[in-house]
Amino acid sequence: MMLHTLICRFVGDPNERDVPKRVQGAIVEQQNVSEQLVGWIQLLVVLTFGTLYAISPKTFHPDAAFAPVPYVLSIYLAFTLLRLYLSYRMRLSGWMISLSIVADILLLFGTIFSFHIQYMQPPSFYLKAPTVLYIFIFIALRALRFEARYILLSGLAAVVGWGGMVAYVVIKDDMNTMLTRDYVHYLTSNSVLLGAEFDKIVSIIMVSLILAIATLRARVLLKQAVTQGQAAQSLSRFFSDDLAEQIKNSESDASIGDVVSREASILNVDIRGFTPLTQRSTPQEQIALITEYHARIVPVISGCGGHVDKFTGDGIMAYFGVLQASKTHAIQALKAMEDIIKASDKWNEDRVRQGLDPVVIHASCASGPIVFGVIGDAANVSAKMEKQTKLEGVRAIATAMTLECAMAQGYENAKELWELRKDRKVVGVDHAMDVIVLKE
C-alpha cells in the first residue's frame, strides 16, 4: 500500500482522489486544451523538419534506390493531423495518448534509421544524426499536460528506442573494426563510440526525470490555483465579487478566531408591494422588471462607493466601509439613498410613458460597528427598518446614528434633506430609537 502511494505520488494519480470532482473537471479541461496545444506544436515540428529537408541540398548518392524520409514524414504528418483532429472532437483517453507517444518515438527513430539506407552507409551512420535532438522536444511537449507519467513514458520509449538502434548497429556492423575509443576518429568516421551513445541515453533519462519532477511540482500549484478559482466562484454565490476577491487575495489565511471589526454603514433596498405586482405579470415581465431594477439601482450604489453584498429577490443588501475602512461611509450611504430615490423617480417616469405601473422603491440604512462579512447590529437593524418606511410614510429611512456619523464626517447639508423623528418603535427592535427620513 505504501509502495502504491509512493508510485502514485511520483507519477501522478490520474483520478486525483484528493481533490473534489469539480476541481478534477477543471483540471481535465485544462489538460484537453494542452493536448490540442501539443498537437499544434508537433504539427509545427513536422512541417519545419519537412521544409528543412525539402530545401536542403541532397548529398546522398544518386544511385540510391530508395529515399524513405519523404514517406516517413508523410506518414507522420498524416498521423499528427489525425491526432489534432481527434483532440478537438473528443477527450483523448490514456491509452490513446500513450499510443500517440510511442508512435511519435517510432516515427522519429524510423526517420533517423532510414538515413543509412538513403545515404547508402553502414547503420552506425545514423547514430551521428543531429535529428536525435528532436526527441527532447517530444519529451518536453508532454510537460504541457501536467502529468509526469506521460513524460516518463516518453523518456522510457526514447531510451528503449535508441537502445534498440544502438543494438542494431552492434549486430549488423563488424564491431571489431567499428568500435573505437578515439573521440576524433569517432567524429570523423562511421565508427561507434559506445560512451557517446551511453551519454545520449543518460541525457534522455535525466531530462525525463527532471521534467517529471518539475511537472509534479507544477501540478500541485495547478491544483491549488484551480481549487482557489473554484472557491472564489463558490464564494461569489454568497458574497459580492468584491468580498470574494478580498478573501481570495488576502495576504494571510483566515483562521478561526480572526476578527476584522470596523465602523460601516449597511444599506437595504427593496420594492414595496413586489409580490402583488408580480401576481399581475407574466414570468417574462417579472424577469424584465428585476433586471431593469438591478440595472437602475446597482450602478447608483457602486457610484457612491458601496458594494452589493447579495440579492434576495427584489431585495438588495449593500455596504459602505466594510471591505476597507472608510472615513465617509455614512455620507456615502446617505447620498446613495438620495440618489436611489431620484433614480426610482426617473424610472417611474419612463415606465408611465411605456404604459407600465410605477414601482415604489424604499431604502433603509444603519451605521455602527460590524465584523468583516457584514455581521453586527447595524446589519440587523438596517434589514428590520425596511418595513418602517411604510409606517412612516416615506421611501428612505436611516438610524439617527447614521446622520450623526455623516455630520461628523463632514456632511454639512444633511439636515436640509433629512428629518429627525424620535422614539420610533421599529418592529423587531426591542427598544425605541431615533430615526431620520428623507424629505419628499
N, C-alpha and C positions, 0 to 999 in steps of 0.2 A: 504493500500500500504506500509506504514511504517512497519507494523507488518510482512508483507510478506518479506520485505527486511531484517528485523532482523532475521527471521527464516532462510532465505537462507544464511545469513552471518554466522549463528551459525552452521547449519547442513551441509553447503556446497552446492552450486548450481551446480548440475551436468552438466549444459550447459556451465558453465564458460563464461558467456556473456561478461565479462570484459577483455578477452584475445583473441588474433587472433586465427583463426581456425587452423593454422599450429601449434601453441603452444598447443591448445586443443588436436590435434592429437598426439603430442609428449607425453603429459600427459597421454592420454588414452593408449598409447603403454606401458608406464611405469606401468600403472595400470594392464594391461593384464599380464605383467611379474610378478607383485606382486601376482595376483590371482593364477598363477602357483606355486609361492613360498608358498602361503597359502596351496595349495593342498598337496605339498610335506611335509610340516610341520605337517599337520593334519594326513597324512599317517603315519608319524613317531610316532605321538602321539598314534594312534590306535594300531600300531604294538607294541609299548612299553607297553601300557596297556594290550594288549593281551598276550604278553610274560610274564609280571609280574603275570598275572592271571594264566597262564599255569604252571609256575614253583613254585608258592607259594603253601604252604600246604593248603588243603581244610578242613576247620573247620566246615562246615555245616553238619547237621545230615545225616547219611547215608540213612535214610528213606525218605529224601526229594524227593517228587515225580517229581519235575521239576527243572532243572538248567538252567535258562533263559539267564545268562550272555553270554555264548558262542554264542547263537543265535543272541543276540543283537549286540555283537561285529562283528559277521559275516555280519550282515546287514549293520552296519556302515562301515566296511571295503569295502564292495561292493559299497556303496554309495560314499565313498571317492575316490575310483578308477575311478568310472564313472565321477565324477566331475573333477578329474585331467585330464582325457582323453578329456573331453569337453573343458577344459581351453586351451588345445593345438589345438583343432580343430576349435574353434570359439571364438569370443568375447562374454563372458558371459553377458547377459542383466541384468538390475537392478532387475527384478523380479526373475530371476534365482538365483542371489546372495542372495537376501532376503529369498527365499525359502530354499536355502542351509543353511543359518544362523539358521533359525527356525528348520530345520531338525537336525542340529548339537546339538542344545539345547535339542530337544525332545529325540534324541538317547542317549545323555549323561544322562539326567534325567531318561530316561527309564531304563538304566542300573542300576542307583542308586536305582530306585524304585523296581527293581527286587530282590535286596538284601534281603529284608524282606521275600520274597517268598522262595528264595533259602535256607535261613538260618532258615526258619520257626519261624520267630519272628514277633511281632506286627509292624505295619507301622512306628511307631516312631523310630524303629531301624535304618532305612536308613537315618534319619536326622543327624546321627553322622558319616556317611561315609566320610572319607577324600577325596574320589573321587570327591566331590563337588568342590574341589580346581581347577579341570581341567577347570571349567567354566571361570576362569580368563585367561587361555591360549587361549580359543576360542575367548574371547573378545579382548585380546591383538593382536591376529592374524589379526583382522580387521583393525588395525592401519597400516598394510603394504600397504593398498590401498590408504592411504591419503584421505579417505572420512569419515568424522565424522558421517554421517548418518548411516553407517553400524555398527559402534561401538555402537552408541546409540540403534540401533535395536537389537544388540546382548545383550546389557545390559537390555533392556526392556523385551526381550524374557526370559532372565535368571530370572529377578525379577518375572515376571508372572509365569514362570515355577516353581520356588522354592516356591513362594507363594501358588501355587496350591498343591505342595507336602505337605506343612505345613497344608493347609486347609484339605487335605485328612486325615492327621493324626488326626486333631481335630474332624473330622466327624466320623472316624472309631474307634478311641480309646476312652476309658472312661476317659474323661478329669478330672473327679473328683479325680481319682486315679493317672493319668499320669502326670498332671501338677505339677510342683514343682518350688520353688524359691531357693532351696538349690543347690548351684553350684556343690558341691561334689557329692550329690545324683544324680544330672543330669549326671555327667561324669561317674558314676559307675553303671548306670542302664539304662533302656529304657524310663525313664521319659523325659518329654518335658519341656525345659526352653524357654519360648516364647522370652525372652530378647535375648537369644543366636541366635535364628532364625532371630530376628529383626536386630541383628548386621550383620549377613550374608547378608541380603538384603541391608542394608545401605552400606556395603562394596562394593557390586556389583554396586550399584548406583554411589558411589563416584569414584570407579575405572573407570567406563564407562565415567563419566563426565570429569575426569582428562585426560584420554586418548583422548577424543573427542576434548578438548581444545588444548591439545598438538598437535594433528593431524591438527587442523585448523591452528595453527601457523606454523607447518611444511609445510603445503600445500602452504602457502604464499611464503615460501622460495623455495619450489619446482617450483612454477610458475615463480619466479624471476630467478631461475637457468636455467630453460628451455627457458625462454624468452631471457636471455643473450646468451645462447648457440645458439639459432636461429639467434639472431642478429649478433653474431660473424660469423656464417655461411654465412649470407647475406653479411656482410662486405667483406668476402673473395672473393666474386664475383667481387668486385670493387677495392679492395686493396689487397696487398700481405698478406700472412698469418702473416708475422711479424708485419705489420702495424695494421691488425685487432686485433692481440693479444695484441699489445701495447695499443690500445684503450680500449680493454676489461679489461685489468689488470691494468689500470691506477689507482693510489691511490686516485685521486679525479675525480669527474664527470666533463665532459666537459660541458661548458655553452657558450652561445652566448657572443662573445667579448673576449673569452680566445684565446690568440695567443702564439704560441711557434715558435720563429724565430731563425734560426741558419745558419751558413755557411755550404754549402754542394755542392756536385757535382752530376749532373744529366746526365745519360748515355742513349743513344738511339741506338739500334742495328736493322738492317733491312737487307733483302735480295734484292739486286739490280735486277730489271727485274723479280720480282716474278710473276707478272700477266702473261707475255708471257710464262714463264716457266711452269706455271700450265695449260695453254691452250694446251700444248703439252703432258699433262699427264692425267691419269685417276684419279678419286676421291681417289681411294685407294693409288695411288702413291703420291698424294698431301698430304694426311694424314700422310703417311710414311715419307715424306720429312719434314713436320713441326715437327713431333715427334722427328726425328733424329736431327733436327736443335736445338730444345729446349734441347735435351739431351746433345748436344755438348757445347752449349753456356751458359746455366744457371749455371752449376757447375763452370764454369770459373768465372762468376760474383760473385757467392757465395764464391768461394775460395779467391777472392781478398777483401772480406769484404763488397760486395754490396748486396742489397736486391731488388729483382724484384718487381716492383710496379704493372705492368699489361702487358698482352699480347694483341696485336691488330693484328690478322692475322699473318703476318710474322714479325711484329714489337715487340720489347721487350724494355720496359722502366724500368730502374733500377736507384737506387740512392745510394749515399755513404754519410754517416754522417747525415742522416735525422732522423732515429729512436733515435739515441743517438749522442750527439755532438762528432765529431771526429777531431783530430788534423792532420790526414793524409788522409782526404777524397780525395784530389786532386791526391795524389800519388796513392792511391788505384784505382781511376778511370782510370788514365793513364796506370797503369800496367794491369788493366782489358782489356783495349782496345788493348794493345800489345799482351796479351795472347789470346784474341779473334781472332785476325788476324792469330796467329800461329795455333790455333785450327781449323780455317777455312781452312788453307793450308793443314793441316793433313787430314781433312775431304774430301777435293777435291782429294787428293791422293788416298784415299780409294774409292771414287766414280769413278774415272777414271779406277781403277783396276776392278771395277764392271761393267764397260761399261756404266756408267751414266754420264750425263752432269755435269760439275763443276758448283758450285754456287758462286756468289760474295757477300760476306758479308761486309757491311760497318757500321761504328760506328761514332757517334758524341757525343760530351760532352761539357758541360758548367758548370762553377762554379760561386757561388755567394750566396747572402742571399736568403733563402727560408722560407716560412711559413709551419709549420708542415702539412703534407698532400700533399707535392710537389706542392705548389703554389708559383710562383715567376718568375722573368725574366729569371733565369737560366734554368728553365724547358722549357720555350717557345723557348729560343734561341737554346737549345740543339735539340729540335724537328725540328726547321726550318733549322738547319745546315745539316740535313741528305742529302738533295739534293746537297749541296755544295761539297760533296765528288766527285761526278761525274764531276762537273765543274773544280775541282782542279786536277782531275785525280788520286785520292788517295782513300784508303779504310778507313782511320781513320782520323778524324779531331776534333779539340777542340779549344776553345777560348784561346787567349793568357793569359787571366786571370787565366785559369786552370793551365797553365805552371808556371806562377808566384807563384800561391798558392803552387804548388808541390815543387818548388825550395825553397820557404820559409819554407816548411815543411820538407826539408832535402832530396829532390830527386836530387842527385848530377849529375847523367849521363843523365838527361832529354834532354839536348841539343844535345847529340850524337844520340838520337833516333828520336827527333822531330825537324822539320824545321819550322822556323817562316816565315809567309807570311803576309805582311802588307796591310792595306787598302783594304780589300776584301768586295765586295758588296754581302751580303747574302740575298737571296730572303725572304721577309717578315720582314726584319730588316731595319729600316728607317735611318740607318747611317752606314758608312763604319767601319769595325772592323778588328783588327788584329787576325789572326788565326794561329794555329800550325797544321802541318800534319805529320803523321807517315812516316818516310823514308822507302821506299821499298827496 
